[in-house]
Amino acid sequence: MARVVVDVMLKPEILDPQGRAVMGAFTRLGVTGVSDIRQGKRFEITFDGDVSEAQLTDLHRMAEELLSNPVIETYTLRVEP
Amino acid sequence: MARVVVDVMLKPEILDPQGRAVMGAFTRLGVTGVSDIRQGKRFEITFDGDVSEAQLTDLHRMAEELLSNPVIETYTLRVEP
């Protein structure tokens, strides 16, 4: 059984209103020293067995076409041990 | 400059309609071997300097009270190198 994690975040140059809202709440609640907060999505994809090279290629295609919007987001994909 | 990542996922026993929808799309698009997909949230919190013990304690409080709903979600928090 293998698990692949895909993290999708807004590109740094794209304004992140959700992250801004969380940052505002941190400040109001007295958390100091924070310079930035960004909010994104995390997908945990569990496979029955090991992940083949072909499946990894499929996953990269899905991450780019389905899980993220390449115009405004970037993704990272990793197989977890 | 330090970065703390907080991942928030639904508890395993809670139904995840977003993950289910993604899984349905994977199946329709011909990705095989996937047994489960869960979707959650990822927060990237950047600090001006290093993160102190007091700030970490604050962050755990925020992760539990603000970033997640402990009734249905769990969080993991880690300081990235």
Backbone of each chain as nested JSON, in Angstrom:
{
  "chains": [
    {"id": "A", "residues": [
      {"number": 1, "name": "MET", "atoms": {"N": [0.84, -1.19, 0.0], "CA": [0.0, 0.0, 0.0], "C": [0.882, 1.25, 0.0]}},
      {"number": 2, "name": "ALA", "atoms": {"N": [0.689, 2.094, -0.982], "CA": [1.494, 3.313, -1.067], "C": [0.577, 4.531, -0.977]}},
      {"number": 3, "name": "ARG", "atoms": {"N": [1.141, 5.615, -0.519], "CA": [0.361, 6.861, -0.454], "C": [1.121, 7.978, -1.166]}},
      {"number": 4, "name": "VAL", "atoms": {"N": [0.379, 8.679, -2.007], "CA": [0.945, 9.824, -2.711], "C": [0.263, 11.081, -2.178]}},
      {"number": 5, "name": "VAL", "atoms": {"N": [1.049, 12.093, -1.864], "CA": [0.497, 13.363, -1.383], "C": [0.724, 14.436, -2.436]}},
      {"number": 6, "name": "VAL", "atoms": {"N": [-0.351, 15.117, -2.796], "CA": [-0.256, 16.244, -3.72], "C": [-0.655, 17.515, -2.965]}},
      {"number": 7, "name": "ASP", "atoms": {"N": [0.253, 18.469, -2.897], "CA": [-0.048, 19.767, -2.282], "C": [-0.239, 20.794, -3.385]}},
      {"number": 8, "name": "VAL", "atoms": {"N": [-1.316, 21.537, -3.305], "CA": [-1.611, 22.561, -4.311], "C": [-1.666, 23.915, -3.603]}},
      {"number": 9, "name": "MET", "atoms": {"N": [-0.794, 24.834, -4.033], "CA": [-0.761, 26.171, -3.43], "C": [-0.908, 27.237, -4.518]}},
      {"number": 10, "name": "LEU", "atoms": {"N": [-1.474, 28.359, -4.144], "CA": [-1.507, 29.498, -5.063], "C": [-0.082, 29.956, -5.341]}},
      {"number": 11, "name": "LYS", "atoms": {"N": [0.182, 30.403, -6.578], "CA": [1.498, 30.944, -6.889], "C": [1.773, 32.159, -6.001]}},
      {"number": 12, "name": "PRO", "atoms": {"N": [3.054, 32.402, -5.679], "CA": [3.39, 33.493, -4.746], "C": [2.842, 34.857, -5.18]}},
      {"number": 13, "name": "GLU", "atoms": {"N": [2.759, 35.076, -6.505], "CA": [2.314, 36.397, -6.972], "C": [0.789, 36.549, -6.957]}},
      {"number": 14, "name": "ILE", "atoms": {"N": [0.062, 35.457, -6.651], "CA": [-1.4, 35.526, -6.618], "C": [-1.862, 35.846, -5.196]}},
      {"number": 15, "name": "LEU", "atoms": {"N": [-2.72, 36.831, -5.066], "CA": [-3.258, 37.212, -3.754], "C": [-4.046, 36.047, -3.165]}},
      {"number": 16, "name": "ASP", "atoms": {"N": [-3.869, 35.805, -1.862], "CA": [-4.528, 34.682, -1.196], "C": [-5.441, 35.209, -0.089]}},
      {"number": 17, "name": "PRO", "atoms": {"N": [-6.698, 35.495, -0.413], "CA": [-7.6, 36.103, 0.575], "C": [-7.85, 35.203, 1.791]}},
      {"number": 18, "name": "GLN", "atoms": {"N": [-7.871, 33.871, 1.573], "CA": [-8.074, 32.964, 2.711], "C": [-6.904, 33.069, 3.687]}},
      {"number": 19, "name": "GLY", "atoms": {"N": [-5.681, 33.031, 3.125], "CA": [-4.495, 33.156, 3.97], "C": [-4.483, 34.489, 4.71]}},
      {"number": 20, "name": "ARG", "atoms": {"N": [-4.878, 35.553, 3.995], "CA": [-4.945, 36.878, 4.616], "C": [-5.923, 36.902, 5.793]}},
      {"number": 21, "name": "ALA", "atoms": {"N": [-7.071, 36.247, 5.601], "CA": [-8.078, 36.212, 6.67], "C": [-7.533, 35.481, 7.898]}},
      {"number": 22, "name": "VAL", "atoms": {"N": [-6.847, 34.371, 7.647], "CA": [-6.262, 33.618, 8.766], "C": [-5.207, 34.47, 9.462]}},
      {"number": 23, "name": "MET", "atoms": {"N": [-4.406, 35.174, 8.669], "CA": [-3.362, 36.028, 9.243], "C": [-3.977, 37.126, 10.113]}},
      {"number": 24, "name": "GLY", "atoms": {"N": [-5.075, 37.708, 9.637], "CA": [-5.774, 38.714, 10.439], "C": [-6.227, 38.148, 11.774]}},
      {"number": 25, "name": "ALA", "atoms": {"N": [-6.744, 36.921, 11.733], "CA": [-7.21, 36.283, 12.97], "C": [-6.033, 36.009, 13.91]}},
      {"number": 26, "name": "PHE", "atoms": {"N": [-4.899, 35.547, 13.36], "CA": [-3.7, 35.307, 14.184], "C": [-3.314, 36.593, 14.915]}},
      {"number": 27, "name": "THR", "atoms": {"N": [-3.282, 37.696, 14.159], "CA": [-2.87, 38.977, 14.751], "C": [-3.831, 39.375, 15.875]}},
      {"number": 28, "name": "ARG", "atoms": {"N": [-5.137, 39.269, 15.596], "CA": [-6.132, 39.642, 16.617], "C": [-6.004, 38.777, 17.864]}},
      {"number": 29, "name": "LEU", "atoms": {"N": [-5.603, 37.507, 17.674], "CA": [-5.523, 36.579, 18.799], "C": [-4.144, 36.598, 19.467]}},
      {"number": 30, "name": "GLY", "atoms": {"N": [-3.293, 37.52, 19.03], "CA": [-2.048, 37.761, 19.756], "C": [-0.869, 36.889, 19.36]}},
      {"number": 31, "name": "VAL", "atoms": {"N": [-0.936, 36.204, 18.201], "CA": [0.222, 35.436, 17.745], "C": [1.164, 36.395, 17.021]}},
      {"number": 32, "name": "THR", "atoms": {"N": [2.412, 36.455, 17.476], "CA": [3.35, 37.435, 16.928], "C": [4.424, 36.775, 16.074]}},
      {"number": 33, "name": "GLY", "atoms": {"N": [5.106, 37.595, 15.275], "CA": [6.259, 37.12, 14.505], "C": [5.915, 36.515, 13.164]}},
      {"number": 34, "name": "VAL", "atoms": {"N": [4.623, 36.424, 12.839], "CA": [4.219, 35.812, 11.569], "C": [4.291, 36.856, 10.463]}},
      {"number": 35, "name": "SER", "atoms": {"N": [4.972, 36.534, 9.367], "CA": [5.063, 37.491, 8.268], "C": [4.135, 37.146, 7.105]}},
      {"number": 36, "name": "ASP", "atoms": {"N": [3.725, 35.874, 6.988], "CA": [2.832, 35.513, 5.884], "C": [2.139, 34.181, 6.171]}},
      {"number": 37, "name": "ILE", "atoms": {"N": [0.904, 34.069, 5.705], "CA": [0.191, 32.789, 5.766], "C": [-0.46, 32.542, 4.411]}},
      {"number": 38, "name": "ARG", "atoms": {"N": [-0.238, 31.348, 3.857], "CA": [-0.872, 30.949, 2.6], "C": [-1.678, 29.689, 2.865]}},
      {"number": 39, "name": "GLN", "atoms": {"N": [-2.868, 29.628, 2.256], "CA": [-3.702, 28.434, 2.428], "C": [-3.836, 27.709, 1.094]}},
      {"number": 40, "name": "GLY", "atoms": {"N": [-3.665, 26.399, 1.126], "CA": [-3.813, 25.598, -0.083], "C": [-4.543, 24.303, 0.195]}},
      {"number": 41, "name": "LYS", "atoms": {"N": [-4.446, 23.391, -0.76], "CA": [-5.151, 22.116, -0.67], "C": [-4.158, 20.967, -0.567]}},
      {"number": 42, "name": "ARG", "atoms": {"N": [-4.561, 19.937, 0.12], "CA": [-3.741, 18.733, 0.253], "C": [-4.586, 17.53, -0.141]}},
      {"number": 43, "name": "PHE", "atoms": {"N": [-4.058, 16.703, -1.03], "CA": [-4.746, 15.473, -1.434], "C": [-3.912, 14.279, -1.001]}},
      {"number": 44, "name": "GLU", "atoms": {"N": [-4.536, 13.337, -0.302], "CA": [-3.877, 12.082, 0.064], "C": [-4.476, 10.978, -0.793]}},
      {"number": 45, "name": "ILE", "atoms": {"N": [-3.654, 10.398, -1.668], "CA": [-4.12, 9.404, -2.622], "C": [-3.526, 8.054, -2.241]}},
      {"number": 46, "name": "THR", "atoms": {"N": [-4.374, 7.116, -1.867], "CA": [-3.912, 5.801, -1.425], "C": [-4.043, 4.792, -2.556]}},
      {"number": 47, "name": "PHE", "atoms": {"N": [-2.969, 4.032, -2.767], "CA": [-2.975, 2.99, -3.796], "C": [-3.07, 1.615, -3.144]}},
      {"number": 48, "name": "ASP", "atoms": {"N": [-3.665, 0.662, -3.894], "CA": [-3.768, -0.717, -3.403], "C": [-2.38, -1.303, -3.169]}},
      {"number": 49, "name": "GLY", "atoms": {"N": [-1.513, -1.153, -4.169], "CA": [-0.169, -1.71, -4.044], "C": [0.86, -0.612, -4.199]}},
      {"number": 50, "name": "ASP", "atoms": {"N": [1.997, -0.946, -4.772], "CA": [3.012, 0.068, -5.043], "C": [2.579, 0.933, -6.233]}},
      {"number": 51, "name": "VAL", "atoms": {"N": [3.219, 2.094, -6.362], "CA": [2.882, 3.011, -7.449], "C": [3.876, 2.795, -8.589]}},
      {"number": 52, "name": "SER", "atoms": {"N": [3.367, 2.452, -9.757], "CA": [4.242, 2.223, -10.911], "C": [4.61, 3.55, -11.558]}},
      {"number": 53, "name": "GLU", "atoms": {"N": [5.597, 3.505, -12.431], "CA": [5.999, 4.707, -13.162], "C": [4.834, 5.258, -13.991]}},
      {"number": 54, "name": "ALA", "atoms": {"N": [4.077, 4.33, -14.633], "CA": [2.936, 4.756, -15.452], "C": [1.887, 5.454, -14.584]}},
      {"number": 55, "name": "GLN", "atoms": {"N": [1.656, 4.92, -13.388], "CA": [0.677, 5.541, -12.485], "C": [1.168, 6.917, -12.029]}},
      {"number": 56, "name": "LEU", "atoms": {"N": [2.473, 7.035, -11.798], "CA": [3.025, 8.339, -11.405], "C": [2.835, 9.369, -12.518]}},
      {"number": 57, "name": "THR", "atoms": {"N": [3.035, 8.912, -13.765], "CA": [2.81, 9.812, -14.904], "C": [1.353, 10.256, -14.944]}},
      {"number": 58, "name": "ASP", "atoms": {"N": [0.439, 9.28, -14.761], "CA": [-0.993, 9.598, -14.682], "C": [-1.256, 10.63, -13.589]}},
      {"number": 59, "name": "LEU", "atoms": {"N": [-0.63, 10.408, -12.431], "CA": [-0.875, 11.294, -11.285], "C": [-0.417, 12.726, -11.58]}},
      {"number": 60, "name": "HIS", "atoms": {"N": [0.749, 12.843, -12.225], "CA": [1.226, 14.187, -12.57], "C": [0.241, 14.868, -13.528]}},
      {"number": 61, "name": "ARG", "atoms": {"N": [-0.305, 14.078, -14.459], "CA": [-1.299, 14.635, -15.387], "C": [-2.538, 15.09, -14.607]}},
      {"number": 62, "name": "MET", "atoms": {"N": [-3.01, 14.255, -13.691], "CA": [-4.188, 14.612, -12.892], "C": [-3.905, 15.85, -12.03]}},
      {"number": 63, "name": "ALA", "atoms": {"N": [-2.702, 15.881, -11.413], "CA": [-2.354, 17.013, -10.54], "C": [-2.383, 18.318, -11.334]}},
      {"number": 64, "name": "GLU", "atoms": {"N": [-1.941, 18.23, -12.587], "CA": [-1.862, 19.451, -13.393], "C": [-3.209, 19.835, -13.996]}},
      {"number": 65, "name": "GLU", "atoms": {"N": [-4.004, 18.818, -14.368], "CA": [-5.23, 19.123, -15.105], "C": [-6.477, 19.146, -14.226]}},
      {"number": 66, "name": "LEU", "atoms": {"N": [-6.444, 18.391, -13.133], "CA": [-7.665, 18.208, -12.338], "C": [-7.547, 18.833, -10.942]}},
      {"number": 67, "name": "LEU", "atoms": {"N": [-6.41, 18.587, -10.286], "CA": [-6.291, 19.011, -8.887], "C": [-5.844, 20.464, -8.756]}},
      {"number": 68, "name": "SER", "atoms": {"N": [-5.178, 20.974, -9.772], "CA": [-4.718, 22.364, -9.691], "C": [-5.132, 23.128, -10.938]}},
      {"number": 69, "name": "ASN", "atoms": {"N": [-5.056, 24.421, -10.843], "CA": [-5.252, 25.304, -11.986], "C": [-3.893, 25.934, -12.296]}},
      {"number": 70, "name": "PRO", "atoms": {"N": [-3.211, 25.437, -13.334], "CA": [-1.828, 25.856, -13.583], "C": [-1.661, 27.357, -13.835]}},
      {"number": 71, "name": "VAL", "atoms": {"N": [-2.751, 28.04, -14.126], "CA": [-2.656, 29.489, -14.349], "C": [-2.326, 30.206, -13.032]}},
      {"number": 72, "name": "ILE", "atoms": {"N": [-2.906, 29.734, -11.946], "CA": [-2.728, 30.448, -10.679], "C": [-2.12, 29.586, -9.571]}},
      {"number": 73, "name": "GLU", "atoms": {"N": [-1.973, 28.272, -9.815], "CA": [-1.507, 27.387, -8.737], "C": [-0.308, 26.545, -9.173]}},
      {"number": 74, "name": "THR", "atoms": {"N": [0.467, 26.119, -8.19], "CA": [1.524, 25.133, -8.432], "C": [1.236, 23.921, -7.543]}},
      {"number": 75, "name": "TYR", "atoms": {"N": [1.748, 22.771, -7.952], "CA": [1.561, 21.581, -7.121], "C": [2.904, 20.915, -6.851]}},
      {"number": 76, "name": "THR", "atoms": {"N": [2.97, 20.203, -5.744], "CA": [4.094, 19.308, -5.491], "C": [3.515, 17.927, -5.257]}},
      {"number": 77, "name": "LEU", "atoms": {"N": [4.22, 16.914, -5.737], "CA": [3.734, 15.535, -5.656], "C": [4.846, 14.674, -5.078]}},
      {"number": 78, "name": "ARG", "atoms": {"N": [4.535, 13.886, -4.075], "CA": [5.571, 13.0, -3.508], "C": [4.949, 11.684, -3.053]}},
      {"number": 79, "name": "VAL", "atoms": {"N": [5.725, 10.631, -3.225], "CA": [5.311, 9.323, -2.732], "C": [5.787, 9.217, -1.291]}},
      {"number": 80, "name": "GLU", "atoms": {"N": [4.869, 8.95, -0.359], "CA": [5.26, 8.866, 1.052], "C": [5.733, 7.452, 1.361]}},
      {"number": 81, "name": "PRO", "atoms": {"N": [6.716, 7.338, 2.231], "CA": [7.236, 6.014, 2.556], "C": [6.2, 5.192, 3.342]}}
    ]},
    {"id": "B", "residues": [
      {"number": 1, "name": "MET", "atoms": {"N": [14.504, 33.063, 8.92], "CA": [13.123, 32.869, 8.445], "C": [12.744, 31.4, 8.542]}},
      {"number": 2, "name": "ALA", "atoms": {"N": [11.679, 31.116, 9.259], "CA": [11.244, 29.733, 9.427], "C": [9.849, 29.571, 8.845]}},
      {"number": 3, "name": "ARG", "atoms": {"N": [9.561, 28.359, 8.425], "CA": [8.224, 28.086, 7.907], "C": [7.614, 26.909, 8.659]}},
      {"number": 4, "name": "VAL", "atoms": {"N": [6.368, 27.103, 9.074], "CA": [5.633, 26.032, 9.74], "C": [4.493, 25.605, 8.818]}},
      {"number": 5, "name": "VAL", "atoms": {"N": [4.343, 24.307, 8.645], "CA": [3.261, 23.789, 7.81], "C": [2.252, 23.069, 8.69]}},
      {"number": 6, "name": "VAL", "atoms": {"N": [0.989, 23.444, 8.552], "CA": [-0.093, 22.767, 9.258], "C": [-0.997, 22.098, 8.221]}},
      {"number": 7, "name": "ASP", "atoms": {"N": [-1.119, 20.775, 8.325], "CA": [-2.027, 20.031, 7.45], "C": [-3.273, 19.661, 8.248]}},
      {"number": 8, "name": "VAL", "atoms": {"N": [-4.429, 19.937, 7.68], "CA": [-5.695, 19.615, 8.347], "C": [-6.465, 18.639, 7.471]}},
      {"number": 9, "name": "MET", "atoms": {"N": [-6.756, 17.46, 8.01], "CA": [-7.492, 16.444, 7.251], "C": [-8.721, 16.013, 8.038]}},
      {"number": 10, "name": "LEU", "atoms": {"N": [-9.763, 15.603, 7.326], "CA": [-10.918, 15.025, 7.99], "C": [-10.505, 13.723, 8.678]}},
      {"number": 11, "name": "LYS", "atoms": {"N": [-11.101, 13.425, 9.833], "CA": [-10.828, 12.149, 10.499], "C": [-11.233, 11.005, 9.573]}},
      {"number": 12, "name": "PRO", "atoms": {"N": [-10.54, 9.87, 9.672], "CA": [-10.816, 8.756, 8.748], "C": [-12.282, 8.305, 8.758]}},
      {"number": 13, "name": "GLU", "atoms": {"N": [-12.954, 8.429, 9.906], "CA": [-14.335, 7.939, 9.985], "C": [-15.349, 8.941, 9.42]}},
      {"number": 14, "name": "ILE", "atoms": {"N": [-14.888, 10.139, 9.054], "CA": [-15.792, 11.153, 8.505], "C": [-15.802, 11.062, 6.978]}},
      {"number": 15, "name": "LEU", "atoms": {"N": [-16.989, 10.995, 6.399], "CA": [-17.131, 10.936, 4.946], "C": [-16.54, 12.198, 4.312]}},
      {"number": 16, "name": "ASP", "atoms": {"N": [-15.835, 12.025, 3.199], "CA": [-15.164, 13.146, 2.541], "C": [-15.705, 13.279, 1.114]}},
      {"number": 17, "name": "PRO", "atoms": {"N": [-16.769, 14.048, 0.933], "CA": [-17.404, 14.154, -0.391], "C": [-16.472, 14.742, -1.448]}},
      {"number": 18, "name": "GLN", "atoms": {"N": [-15.6, 15.682, -1.068], "CA": [-14.661, 16.253, -2.034], "C": [-13.701, 15.175, -2.541]}},
      {"number": 19, "name": "GLY", "atoms": {"N": [-13.149, 14.406, -1.606], "CA": [-12.243, 13.325, -1.996], "C": [-12.951, 12.306, -2.877]}},
      {"number": 20, "name": "ARG", "atoms": {"N": [-14.203, 11.992, -2.523], "CA": [-14.993, 11.061, -3.328], "C": [-15.18, 11.57, -4.755]}},
      {"number": 21, "name": "ALA", "atoms": {"N": [-15.459, 12.861, -4.886], "CA": [-15.663, 13.447, -6.213], "C": [-14.384, 13.348, -7.042]}},
      {"number": 22, "name": "VAL", "atoms": {"N": [-13.233, 13.637, -6.403], "CA": [-11.961, 13.542, -7.114], "C": [-11.717, 12.09, -7.529]}},
      {"number": 23, "name": "MET", "atoms": {"N": [-12.03, 11.176, -6.61], "CA": [-11.822, 9.754, -6.913], "C": [-12.683, 9.325, -8.108]}},
      {"number": 24, "name": "GLY", "atoms": {"N": [-13.926, 9.805, -8.157], "CA": [-14.792, 9.497, -9.296], "C": [-14.19, 10.005, -10.598]}},
      {"number": 25, "name": "ALA", "atoms": {"N": [-13.634, 11.214, -10.551], "CA": [-13.009, 11.78, -11.752], "C": [-11.792, 10.963, -12.171]}},
      {"number": 26, "name": "PHE", "atoms": {"N": [-10.966, 10.552, -11.198], "CA": [-9.801, 9.704, -11.505], "C": [-10.257, 8.45, -12.242]}},
      {"number": 27, "name": "THR", "atoms": {"N": [-11.289, 7.796, -11.721], "CA": [-11.776, 6.552, -12.32], "C": [-12.252, 6.809, -13.744]}},
      {"number": 28, "name": "ARG", "atoms": {"N": [-13.049, 7.863, -13.937], "CA": [-13.548, 8.183, -15.277], "C": [-12.403, 8.473, -16.241]}},
      {"number": 29, "name": "LEU", "atoms": {"N": [-11.319, 9.062, -15.735], "CA": [-10.208, 9.441, -16.6], "C": [-9.17, 8.319, -16.748]}},
      {"number": 30, "name": "GLY", "atoms": {"N": [-9.487, 7.155, -16.181], "CA": [-8.67, 5.983, -16.464], "C": [-7.474, 5.772, -15.559]}},
      {"number": 31, "name": "VAL", "atoms": {"N": [-7.426, 6.465, -14.416], "CA": [-6.336, 6.213, -13.469], "C": [-6.713, 4.997, -12.619]}},
      {"number": 32, "name": "THR", "atoms": {"N": [-5.86, 3.984, -12.618], "CA": [-6.209, 2.72, -11.948], "C": [-5.377, 2.525, -10.683]}},
      {"number": 33, "name": "GLY", "atoms": {"N": [-5.839, 1.612, -9.842], "CA": [-5.075, 1.209, -8.662], "C": [-5.297, 2.079, -7.443]}},
      {"number": 34, "name": "VAL", "atoms": {"N": [-6.103, 3.126, -7.562], "CA": [-6.332, 4.031, -6.428], "C": [-7.441, 3.462, -5.544]}},
      {"number": 35, "name": "SER", "atoms": {"N": [-7.176, 3.345, -4.24], "CA": [-8.195, 2.8, -3.343], "C": [-8.903, 3.883, -2.536]}},
      {"number": 36, "name": "ASP", "atoms": {"N": [-8.27, 5.049, -2.38], "CA": [-8.923, 6.111, -1.601], "C": [-8.269, 7.458, -1.894]}},
      {"number": 37, "name": "ILE", "atoms": {"N": [-9.084, 8.511, -1.884], "CA": [-8.557, 9.879, -1.98], "C": [-9.234, 10.728, -0.911]}},
      {"number": 38, "name": "ARG", "atoms": {"N": [-8.432, 11.463, -0.14], "CA": [-8.954, 12.393, 0.859], "C": [-8.427, 13.784, 0.549]}},
      {"number": 39, "name": "GLN", "atoms": {"N": [-9.287, 14.772, 0.701], "CA": [-8.862, 16.156, 0.464], "C": [-8.879, 16.939, 1.76]}},
      {"number": 40, "name": "GLY", "atoms": {"N": [-7.805, 17.678, 1.987], "CA": [-7.739, 18.499, 3.189], "C": [-7.134, 19.855, 2.895]}},
      {"number": 41, "name": "LYS", "atoms": {"N": [-6.758, 20.551, 3.958], "CA": [-6.217, 21.906, 3.831], "C": [-4.758, 21.934, 4.265]}},
      {"number": 42, "name": "ARG", "atoms": {"N": [-4.006, 22.814, 3.642], "CA": [-2.6, 23.001, 3.992], "C": [-2.36, 24.48, 4.254]}},
      {"number": 43, "name": "PHE", "atoms": {"N": [-1.757, 24.79, 5.392], "CA": [-1.41, 26.181, 5.718], "C": [0.106, 26.306, 5.799]}},
      {"number": 44, "name": "GLU", "atoms": {"N": [0.652, 27.282, 5.078], "CA": [2.085, 27.585, 5.164], "C": [2.238, 28.897, 5.915]}},
      {"number": 45, "name": "ILE", "atoms": {"N": [2.844, 28.815, 7.094], "CA": [2.962, 29.978, 7.974], "C": [4.429, 30.388, 8.043]}},
      {"number": 46, "name": "THR", "atoms": {"N": [4.723, 31.574, 7.542], "CA": [6.107, 32.044, 7.495], "C": [6.368, 32.992, 8.66]}},
      {"number": 47, "name": "PHE", "atoms": {"N": [7.507, 32.776, 9.348], "CA": [7.9, 33.628, 10.466], "C": [9.072, 34.51, 10.057]}},
      {"number": 48, "name": "ASP", "atoms": {"N": [9.136, 35.7, 10.688], "CA": [10.246, 36.617, 10.411], "C": [11.574, 35.968, 10.766]}},
      {"number": 49, "name": "GLY", "atoms": {"N": [11.635, 35.389, 11.962], "CA": [12.886, 34.758, 12.401], "C": [12.639, 33.299, 12.739]}},
      {"number": 50, "name": "ASP", "atoms": {"N": [13.358, 32.803, 13.72], "CA": [13.126, 31.433, 14.154], "C": [11.835, 31.352, 14.968]}},
      {"number": 51, "name": "VAL", "atoms": {"N": [11.343, 30.139, 15.119], "CA": [10.106, 29.943, 15.868], "C": [10.454, 29.539, 17.293]}},
      {"number": 52, "name": "SER", "atoms": {"N": [9.981, 30.329, 18.258], "CA": [10.277, 30.025, 19.659], "C": [9.308, 28.976, 20.178]}},
      {"number": 53, "name": "GLU", "atoms": {"N": [9.641, 28.432, 21.344], "CA": [8.753, 27.445, 21.976], "C": [7.377, 28.057, 22.25]}},
      {"number": 54, "name": "ALA", "atoms": {"N": [7.384, 29.333, 22.709], "CA": [6.115, 30.01, 23.01], "C": [5.284, 30.163, 21.739]}},
      {"number": 55, "name": "GLN", "atoms": {"N": [5.95, 30.5, 20.631], "CA": [5.219, 30.644, 19.365], "C": [4.668, 29.299, 18.891]}},
      {"number": 56, "name": "LEU", "atoms": {"N": [5.444, 28.229, 19.118], "CA": [4.958, 26.898, 18.737], "C": [3.71, 26.523, 19.541]}},
      {"number": 57, "name": "THR", "atoms": {"N": [3.741, 26.884, 20.824], "CA": [2.569, 26.622, 21.665], "C": [1.368, 27.396, 21.133]}},
      {"number": 58, "name": "ASP", "atoms": {"N": [1.583, 28.677, 20.787], "CA": [0.519, 29.494, 20.185], "C": [-0.017, 28.815, 18.918]}},
      {"number": 59, "name": "LEU", "atoms": {"N": [0.921, 28.338, 18.08], "CA": [0.528, 27.736, 16.804], "C": [-0.336, 26.499, 17.024]}},
      {"number": 60, "name": "HIS", "atoms": {"N": [0.044, 25.677, 18.001], "CA": [-0.765, 24.485, 18.281], "C": [-2.181, 24.888, 18.73]}},
      {"number": 61, "name": "ARG", "atoms": {"N": [-2.247, 25.963, 19.509], "CA": [-3.56, 26.456, 19.946], "C": [-4.358, 26.925, 18.72]}},
      {"number": 62, "name": "MET", "atoms": {"N": [-3.712, 27.684, 17.84], "CA": [-4.396, 28.166, 16.631], "C": [-4.835, 26.999, 15.746]}},
      {"number": 63, "name": "ALA", "atoms": {"N": [-3.937, 26.001, 15.577], "CA": [-4.257, 24.862, 14.713], "C": [-5.485, 24.131, 15.246]}},
      {"number": 64, "name": "GLU", "atoms": {"N": [-5.59, 24.075, 16.573], "CA": [-6.707, 23.335, 17.164], "C": [-7.993, 24.156, 17.202]}},
      {"number": 65, "name": "GLU", "atoms": {"N": [-7.86, 25.472, 17.419], "CA": [-9.068, 26.276, 17.625], "C": [-9.524, 27.02, 16.383]}},
      {"number": 66, "name": "LEU", "atoms": {"N": [-8.561, 27.334, 15.494], "CA": [-8.892, 28.207, 14.374], "C": [-8.802, 27.49, 13.027]}},
      {"number": 67, "name": "LEU", "atoms": {"N": [-7.718, 26.723, 12.839], "CA": [-7.481, 26.119, 11.516], "C": [-8.225, 24.81, 11.333]}},
      {"number": 68, "name": "SER", "atoms": {"N": [-8.564, 24.139, 12.416], "CA": [-9.261, 22.855, 12.294], "C": [-10.497, 22.839, 13.187]}},
      {"number": 69, "name": "ASN", "atoms": {"N": [-11.354, 21.896, 12.897], "CA": [-12.508, 21.634, 13.754], "C": [-12.267, 20.275, 14.407]}},
      {"number": 70, "name": "PRO", "atoms": {"N": [-11.864, 20.275, 15.693], "CA": [-11.423, 19.035, 16.329], "C": [-12.504, 17.948, 16.389]}},
      {"number": 71, "name": "VAL", "atoms": {"N": [-13.748, 18.33, 16.164], "CA": [-14.816, 17.32, 16.184], "C": [-14.684, 16.398, 14.977]}},
      {"number": 72, "name": "ILE", "atoms": {"N": [-14.318, 16.967, 13.829], "CA": [-14.285, 16.157, 12.608], "C": [-12.912, 16.12, 11.926]}},
      {"number": 73, "name": "GLU", "atoms": {"N": [-11.959, 16.929, 12.424], "CA": [-10.674, 17.011, 11.731], "C": [-9.503, 16.777, 12.686]}},
      {"number": 74, "name": "THR", "atoms": {"N": [-8.384, 16.331, 12.099], "CA": [-7.124, 16.265, 12.843], "C": [-6.107, 17.147, 12.121]}},
      {"number": 75, "name": "TYR", "atoms": {"N": [-5.105, 17.609, 12.85], "CA": [-4.065, 18.404, 12.207], "C": [-2.695, 17.838, 12.527]}},
      {"number": 76, "name": "THR", "atoms": {"N": [-1.749, 18.09, 11.624], "CA": [-0.34, 17.834, 11.928], "C": [0.398, 19.145, 11.726]}},
      {"number": 77, "name": "LEU", "atoms": {"N": [1.388, 19.388, 12.563], "CA": [2.129, 20.652, 12.537], "C": [3.617, 20.332, 12.527]}},
      {"number": 78, "name": "ARG", "atoms": {"N": [4.357, 20.921, 11.613], "CA": [5.805, 20.678, 11.601], "C": [6.55, 21.94, 11.164]}},
      {"number": 79, "name": "VAL", "atoms": {"N": [7.722, 22.113, 11.749], "CA": [8.593, 23.21, 11.346], "C": [9.449, 22.706, 10.198]}},
      {"number": 80, "name": "GLU", "atoms": {"N": [9.412, 23.395, 9.065], "CA": [10.195, 22.956, 7.906], "C": [11.608, 23.511, 7.994]}},
      {"number": 81, "name": "PRO", "atoms": {"N": [12.578, 22.725, 7.552], "CA": [13.966, 23.169, 7.631], "C": [14.22, 24.354, 6.689]}}
    ]}
  ]
}
